[in-house]
Amino acid sequence: METKEMNFKGFKMNGFLALFLFLFVWAGATVWCFVTGGVLLYVLGTVMSVLWIILNCGYMMLEPNEARAMVFFGRYKGTFRETGFFWVNPFMEAKKLSLRARNLDVEPIKVNDKIGNPVLIGLVLVWRLKDTYKAMFEIDSQTMASAGTTSSDGKAVNMGNAVANRMNAFENFVKIQSDAALRQVAGQYAYDDNEGADGELTLRSGGEEINDQLEQKLNERLAMAGIEVLEARINYLAYAPEIAAVMLRRQQASAIISAREKIVEGAVSMVHMALDKLSKDEIVELDEEKKAAMVSNLLVVLCADEAAQPVVNTGTLNH
């Protein structure tokens, strides 16, 4: 997407040099006017004092990863990114923005997966401002930030938090778009393998692939606001409460079936080994009927949940 952001190319001066220069000129001119005397010089001294106050409004200081969107009577003049203490045209409005990375923990929301099961899914993401022009002028962030300067009872709050309010407005925009992107991605996949085709990507098994797709969708949605998502990942995934108990029983049943399959497989292997060992070592000769009975008894013993209670045959007594 094309950007209109540009670097500020207007006049700027080192802030300390400007401070010394203005103070020296103002002090000299004021003293000269009032010492010399005369109504005209008094008026000139007053004008110089007012002018000095106006010029003092042109100072600004930038820390690393901060920027100022420079606006001159409604016209965008570029973005100031240099760190330090500077003086610019005092009639230039400098809208302060933070370019530092920020975290957002999106609370779990209820969505329907690919086959319609309601699930709870949440994510955490890292984002930052990348394009200051889009952030300030492509979305209505300034109105949203201004709305944050009034309390619930309609009274104005401290305007010194204008930057924080502006960044909170961006965060609210990111949160809403994250909600939409999360619903879109979650609706394309089943919750787990039991609900989808074998080998199909699922929310539980997708891992990095799901996270990469979520990050891509978020960047597509947030590009209009000049916001870049550095990382996005699902941090919470569970069935919705209304079906959680049923799905838990189904998972337990699936686990029991898998365990039984392993038990039967091991039992058959052991029975086969026992019959081969008896036949090879010629310990006892068994006909087919006795082999079947032995196989049946061994499978019952090996596959039972509880320990077997054997009945010992001691033979019969001859009278």
Secondary structure, 3 states (H helix, E strand, C coil): CCCCCCECCCCEEEHHHHHHHHHHHHHHHHHHHHHHCCHHHHHHHHHHHHHHHHHHHHEEEECCCEEEEEEECCEEEEEECCCEEEEECCCEEEEEEECCCEEEEEEEEEEECCCCCEEEEEEEEEEEECCHHHHHHCCCHHHHHHHCCECCCCCECCHHHHHHHHHHHHHHHHHHHHHHHHHHHHCCCECCCCCCCCCCCEHHHHCHHHHHHHHHHHHHHHHHHCEEEEEEEEEEEEECHHHHHHHHHHHHHHHHHHHHHHHHHHHHHHHHHHHHHHHHCCCCCCCHHHHHHHHHHHHHHHHCCCCCCCCCCCCCCCC
